[in-house]
């Protein structure tokens, strides 16, 4: 977007107001803080993605080692007067006014048919949602409208709390839900996602949503080279998703931007030391494992989907 005759105000004119403490988790070392919010919808022009996006929370208790949203958390903390880079899992910033802002500013004509996806950066159904219900409030904001395309990405079975609401929304809009899961092996998942829900719990949630008639797919992202990309691994995961009611399975290889690189590569060296040298070669000067790996993985996913009769893509 070009701005004519004006410059962006990059820095506030005065010191930022301190964040409002909303409380602490009862049994976890986690603090919840309200973050000032002026807008909720992120446009395709801003994100360079073919959809609008909404993220109710900044930071995520699931603590996935590969998450690119760590930088967003750090930048926000810095704007508010400082913060610890490693506080991503422990200081959850809550967009407490997000539902009210969305109700006031949502203009379907401005969306112009593009999807609106909730949870593109941090999980909209992470544990904070039990307490603050921001995601539910956002979904309720869409009820007065018709004809939108709404997408949700989550690792959490908590989404089934809103099954009835999602069914009501699906009567007025196109609703696509994506349960994110990297592997079936619980111990393996725990090594790369510190606090995320167990695989069987996510598949059970997928099954409950599908049984309610909702359009549900599996998102395998990221697929971690040498860790979760085995053909037998992926086949078993895709089959389990289909048996649970998934209509489609999408997957993509690990990308390492600045935030993910700083956090993930040291973690990989500790957990999977035999892969460290190969990652240095593959990811040393780039964000991807290389075009040859990406193309080979895409072929593998296509073959498995064809064998199991699954659709590809995210349905967006």
C-alpha positions in Angstrom: 0.0 0.0 0.0 1.4 3.4 -1.0 0.9 6.4 1.3 0.7 9.8 -0.4 1.7 13.0 1.4 2.3 11.4 4.8 4.7 9.2 6.7 3.8 6.5 9.0 4.2 7.3 12.7 6.7 4.6 13.6 7.1 5.5 17.3 4.6 6.8 19.8 5.0 10.4 20.9 5.2 9.5 24.6 6.0 6.5 26.8 3.6 3.6 26.2 1.0 2.8 28.8 1.9 -0.3 30.9 -0.1 -3.4 30.0 -3.0 -4.3 32.3 -2.4 -7.5 34.2 -5.5 -9.7 33.8 -4.3 -12.4 36.2 -2.2 -15.6 36.3 -2.9 -19.2 35.5 -3.8 -21.2 38.6 -1.2 -23.9 38.2 1.2 -22.7 35.5 3.8 -20.0 35.4 1.8 -17.9 33.0 0.7 -14.2 33.2 -2.2 -12.8 31.1 -2.0 -9.1 30.1 -4.4 -6.9 28.1 -2.9 -5.4 25.0 -4.3 -2.2 23.5 -6.0 -3.1 20.2 -7.1 -0.6 17.5 -7.9 -3.0 14.7 -8.6 -6.7 14.5 -8.5 -7.7 10.9 -5.2 -8.0 9.1 -5.6 -7.4 5.4 -4.0 -9.4 2.6 -2.1 -6.3 1.6 -0.5 -6.2 5.1 0.3 -9.9 5.4 0.9 -10.8 1.7 -1.4 -13.7 2.1 -4.6 -14.4 0.0 -6.9 -14.0 3.1 -7.7 -11.7 6.0 -6.5 -12.9 9.4 -7.4 -12.5 13.0 -5.3 -13.5 16.0 -7.0 -13.1 19.4 -3.8 -13.6 21.4 -0.1 -12.7 21.1 2.0 -15.4 22.6 1.0 -19.0 23.0 1.2 -21.4 25.9 1.6 -24.4 23.5 5.2 -23.2 23.0 5.9 -24.9 19.6 9.6 -24.7 19.0 9.2 -23.7 15.4 6.7 -20.9 15.8 7.4 -17.8 13.7 5.1 -15.7 15.9 7.7 -15.3 18.6 9.0 -12.1 16.9 5.5 -10.6 17.0 5.4 -11.2 20.7 8.8 -9.7 21.2 8.0 -6.6 19.1 4.8 -6.0 21.0 6.6 -6.3 24.4 9.3 -3.9 23.2 6.7 -1.3 22.1 5.1 -1.5 25.6 8.4 -0.8 27.3 10.4 -4.0 27.3 10.0 -7.7 27.5 11.8 -11.0 27.5 12.1 -12.8 24.2 11.7 -16.1 25.9 8.4 -15.0 27.5 6.4 -16.2 24.5 4.9 -19.1 26.4 4.6 -17.3 29.7 3.2 -13.8 29.0 0.1 -14.1 27.0 -1.2 -10.8 25.6 -5.0 -10.8 25.3 -6.8 -8.6 22.8 -9.6 -8.1 25.3 -11.6 -5.7 23.1 -11.3 -7.7 19.9 -14.9 -8.9 19.6 -16.3 -5.4 20.2 -13.9 -3.9 17.7 -14.8 -6.5 15.1 -18.5 -5.9 15.6 -17.9 -2.2 15.0 -15.6 -2.4 12.0 -16.5 -5.5 10.1 -17.5 -4.5 6.5 -18.2 -7.6 4.3 -18.0 -5.4 1.2 -14.4 -4.5 2.1 -13.6 -8.2 2.6 -14.7 -8.7 -1.1 -15.1 -12.5 -0.9 -11.7 -13.3 0.5 -11.5 -15.8 3.4 -11.1 -14.6 7.0 -8.9 -17.0 8.9 -8.7 -17.1 12.7 -5.5 -18.4 14.2 -2.8 -17.9 11.6 -0.1 -17.0 14.1 -1.0 -18.1 17.6 -3.6 -20.7 18.6 -7.1 -19.1 19.1 -8.1 -22.0 21.4 -5.0 -22.1 23.6 -5.7 -22.4 27.3 -6.3 -18.6 27.7 -9.5 -19.0 25.7 -11.1 -21.0 28.4 -10.9 -17.9 30.6 -11.2 -15.0 28.2 -13.5 -16.4 25.4 -12.1 -13.9 22.9 -12.3 -16.4 20.0 -15.9 -17.2 20.9 -16.8 -13.5 21.0 -15.2 -13.0 17.5 -17.2 -15.9 16.1 -20.4 -14.4 17.6 -19.6 -11.2 15.8 -20.1 -12.9 12.5 -23.6 -14.1 13.2 -25.4 -11.0 12.0 -23.8 -11.3 8.6 -24.1 -13.8 5.7 -22.0 -15.1 2.9 -18.5 -14.9 4.4 -15.8 -17.6 4.2 -14.5 -18.2 7.7 -11.5 -20.4 8.5 -10.1 -21.6 11.8 -6.7 -23.2 12.5 -6.2 -24.8 15.9 -4.4 -27.6 17.8 -6.8 -27.5 20.6 -9.8 -29.8 21.4 -11.3 -26.7 23.1 -12.8 -25.8 19.8 -15.5 -28.4 20.4 -16.9 -26.2 23.1 -18.2 -24.0 20.3 -19.6 -26.7 18.1 -23.1 -25.5 18.3 -22.0 -21.9 17.5 -20.0 -23.2 14.5 -22.9 -25.1 13.2 -25.0 -21.9 13.4 -22.3 -20.0 11.6 -22.1 -22.7 8.9 -25.8 -22.1 8.1 -24.9 -18.5 7.2 -21.4 -18.7 6.0 -18.8 -21.1 4.5 -16.9 -22.4 7.5 -13.7 -24.4 7.2 -11.9 -25.8 10.2 -8.4 -27.1 10.3 -7.0 -29.2 13.1 -3.2 -28.9 13.2 -1.2 -32.0 14.0 2.4 -32.9 13.0 2.5 -36.6 14.0 0.6 -39.4 15.6 3.3 -40.3 18.1 2.6 -38.4 21.3 6.2 -38.5 22.6 7.5 -37.2 19.4 5.0 -34.3 19.3 6.0 -33.4 22.9 9.6 -33.0 21.8 8.7 -30.3 19.3 5.6 -28.8 20.9 6.2 -28.3 24.6 2.6 -28.0 25.8 0.3 -28.8 22.9 -2.7 -31.2 23.2 -2.1 -34.9 22.7 -2.6 -36.3 19.1 -5.5 -38.5 20.1 -7.3 -35.6 21.7 -7.0 -33.5 18.5 -8.3 -36.4 16.4 -11.2 -36.9 18.8 -12.0 -33.2 18.4 -11.9 -33.5 14.6 -14.2 -36.5 14.8 -16.8 -34.6 17.0 -16.7 -31.6 14.6 -17.2 -33.8 11.6 -20.0 -35.6 13.2 -21.8 -32.3 13.7 -21.6 -31.8 9.9 -18.8 -29.3 9.8 -16.2 -29.1 7.1 -13.0 -30.3 8.9 -9.6 -31.0 7.5 -6.1 -31.9 8.9 -3.2 -29.4 8.6 0.2 -31.0 8.9 2.3 -27.9 9.3 5.1 -27.7 9.5 6.4 -31.1 8.4 9.9 -31.2 9.9 12.5 -32.8 7.7 14.0 -36.0 9.1 11.6 -35.9 12.1 8.0 -36.0 10.9 8.3 -36.6 7.1 8.6 -40.4 7.0 6.2 -42.0 4.4 4.9 -44.5 6.9 4.4 -41.7 9.5 2.5 -39.5 7.1 0.4 -42.4 5.8 -0.7 -43.4 9.3 -1.5 -39.8 10.2 -3.5 -39.2 7.0 -5.4 -42.4 7.5 -6.2 -41.5 11.1 -7.5 -38.1 10.0 -9.7 -39.7 7.3 -11.1 -42.2 9.8 -11.9 -39.3 12.1 -13.8 -37.5 9.4 -11.3 -35.2 7.7 -12.3 -34.2 4.2 -8.9 -32.9 3.2 -5.3 -33.0 4.4 -2.8 -30.2 3.7 0.9 -30.1 4.6 3.9 -28.0 4.1 7.6 -28.2 5.0 9.3 -26.3 7.8 10.3 -22.7 7.1 12.7 -21.0 9.4 12.4 -17.3 9.6 14.4 -15.2 12.1 12.4 -16.0 15.2 12.0 -19.8 14.5 15.6 -20.1 13.6 16.8 -18.7 16.9 14.6 -20.9 18.9 14.3 -24.1 16.8 17.9 -24.8 15.7 19.3 -25.0 19.2 16.4 -27.1 20.3 17.0 -29.4 17.3 20.7 -29.8 18.2 19.6 -30.9 21.7 16.8 -33.2 20.8 17.9 -34.6 17.4 21.7 -34.0 17.4 22.2 -36.4 14.4 20.3 -33.9 12.3 22.1 -30.7 13.2 24.8 -30.9 10.5 22.2 -31.6 7.8 20.1 -28.6 9.0 23.1 -26.4 8.9 23.7 -27.3 5.3 20.0 -27.1 4.3 18.9 -24.1 6.3 22.2 -22.3 6.7 21.5 -19.4 4.3 17.8 -19.8 3.6 14.4 -20.3 5.1 13.5 -23.6 3.4 15.1 -27.0 3.0 15.5 -26.3 -0.7 13.4 -26.7 -3.8 14.4 -30.3 -4.3 13.2 -31.3 -0.8 10.0 -29.2 -1.1 9.1 -30.8 -4.5 9.9 -34.3 -3.3 7.7 -33.8 -0.2 4.8 -32.4 -2.3 5.0 -35.6 -4.4 4.9 -37.8 -1.4 1.9 -36.0 0.0 0.0 -36.2 -3.3 0.7 -40.0 -3.5 -0.6 -40.6 0.0 -3.7 -38.5 -0.5 -4.5 -40.4 -3.8 -4.0 -43.7 -2.1 -6.4 -42.8 0.7 -8.9 -40.8 -1.4 -8.3 -37.5 0.4 -8.5 -34.0 -1.0 -5.6 -31.6 -0.8 -5.4 -27.9 0.0 -6.7 -26.0 3.0 -10.2 -25.4 1.6 -9.7 -21.6 1.7 
